[in-house]
Amino acid sequence: MPANKRPRRLNYAVNKKWPKSGGKVAKAINHYKKLQTRINFEGETKWLKNAVEIVTVKLKKYQINLNKI
């Protein structure tokens, strides 16, 4: 290999580029649905209530309507 070239095959950041935050909206929707099924099964506990509150804040941040989920 010539001395003036960068070793591209050894440079991980150059060869492997992908979005770091991919799928976070789908994961938040999936998490909300799972929490709703747990609430239907277990009842509304304090832990589940807090978890739903956190997920709803995320969904509002992503501008997703809860009525259409």
N, C-alpha and C positions, 0 to 999 in steps of 0.2 A: 504494500500500500504506500502510495506517495506520502511524503511528510506534510504536504500542504493541504491535504484533505481531511475532513472530519470523519471519524469512524461512525457512520450513520447506523450500522447494524448493531453497534454497541450502545448507542444513545437511546435509552428507553423512552424519554420524553418526546423525541422526534418521531419514533416509529409507532408509538401507542398513544394516540390522542382520542379521547372520547369525552362526552359531557359528564361531569362529576355528579350532577344533580338530576340525572335522568330518571324518570319514573316516580318522582316524589308525589306528584298529583294522584297518580293511580294508586300508589301505596296508601296515601291518606284516605282515599275513597274506600279502599278495601278494608282499612283499619276501622273506619266508621261503621261499615256494614257488619264486621265481625263483632264490634262492641254492641251493636243493636241486637244481634242474635244472642249474645251473652246476657244482655239485660232482659230479653224475653225469657230466657231459660232460668237465670239466677235471681232475677229481681234487681231493683236498682240499689246497689251498694254505694258506699261513699267512694270507693276506689274507682268503680265504673263511672260514677258521676263525674269525678275529676278527669278521668281519661277522655270521656266524651267532650268535656269542656275544652280540653287541649286540642282535640282533633277538630272541633268546630271552629276554633280560632284559626287553625291552619287552613281549613276549607274556605273561610271568609277571606283570608289573606290571598288565596288563589282564585277568589271570586267565583266559587262554585256554589250553586244554589242547592241547599239541603233538601228542598221539596222535590227535586228532580232526580235524586239518587235512588 
